[in-house]
Amino acid sequence: MKKSILPLLLSLPTFLFAQTSEDTEVMIGIFLGLLIFVGVFFLFRAILLWYWRNNDAVKNQEEKTQLLRNVVKNLESKGNDTKNPD
């Protein structure tokens, strides 16, 4: 998200200091066009990710990763217990 906002913030001085009304209208048109494009892009991206179930796959993968970390942590703690029998 930060990468898409950066060009808009960099072009902000151009919008603020435009001298003629024609240039301002063109800049506003470009800005609104980009804004609409970004909005439509994220809308279609969300729909496609939902359709192909990518969100669910990522969620399941994160859960598996957390479970594997717990297993490794438990194995390491059991390994430490067997190395130092008191």
C-alpha positions in Angstrom: 0.0 0.0 0.0 2.8 2.4 0.8 4.2 2.0 -2.7 1.0 3.1 -4.3 0.6 6.2 -2.1 4.2 7.4 -2.6 3.7 8.6 -6.2 0.6 10.4 -5.2 2.4 12.2 -2.4 5.3 13.0 -4.7 2.9 14.6 -7.2 1.1 16.6 -4.5 3.3 19.7 -5.0 2.4 19.7 -8.7 -1.3 19.8 -7.8 -0.8 22.5 -5.2 1.4 24.9 -7.3 -0.2 24.6 -10.7 -0.5 28.0 -12.2 -3.1 27.9 -14.9 -6.7 26.6 -14.7 -6.2 24.3 -17.7 -3.2 22.6 -16.1 -5.0 22.3 -12.8 -8.0 20.6 -14.5 -5.7 18.2 -16.3 -3.9 17.4 -13.1 -7.1 16.9 -11.2 -8.4 14.6 -14.0 -5.2 12.6 -13.9 -5.3 12.3 -10.1 -9.0 11.2 -10.2 -8.3 8.7 -12.9 -5.4 7.2 -11.0 -7.5 7.1 -7.8 -10.4 5.3 -9.7 -7.9 2.9 -11.3 -6.3 2.0 -7.9 -9.8 1.6 -6.3 -11.0 -0.7 -9.1 -7.7 -2.6 -9.0 -8.0 -3.4 -5.3 -11.7 -4.3 -5.7 -11.0 -6.8 -8.5 -8.0 -8.1 -6.5 -10.1 -8.8 -3.5 -12.7 -10.5 -5.7 -10.2 -12.7 -7.4 -8.4 -13.6 -4.2 -11.8 -14.6 -2.7 -12.8 -16.6 -5.8 -9.5 -18.6 -5.9 -9.5 -19.0 -2.1 -6.0 -17.5 -1.7 -7.0 -15.7 1.5 -8.0 -19.1 3.0 -4.8 -20.7 1.8 -2.6 -18.0 3.3 -4.5 -18.2 6.6 -4.1 -22.0 6.7 -0.4 -21.7 5.9 0.1 -19.2 8.7 -1.7 -21.6 11.1 0.6 -24.5 10.0 3.6 -22.3 10.5 2.6 -21.4 14.0 1.9 -25.1 14.9 5.3 -26.1 13.5 7.0 -23.4 15.6 5.2 -24.8 18.7 6.4 -28.3 17.8 10.0 -27.2 17.4 9.8 -25.2 20.7 8.5 -28.3 22.5 11.1 -30.6 21.0 13.9 -28.1 22.0 12.6 -28.0 25.5 12.4 -31.8 25.7 15.9 -32.0 24.2 17.2 -29.7 26.9 15.5 -31.8 29.6 17.2 -35.1 28.4 20.7 -33.5 28.0 20.8 -32.4 31.7 19.3 -35.1 33.8 19.2 -33.9 37.4 
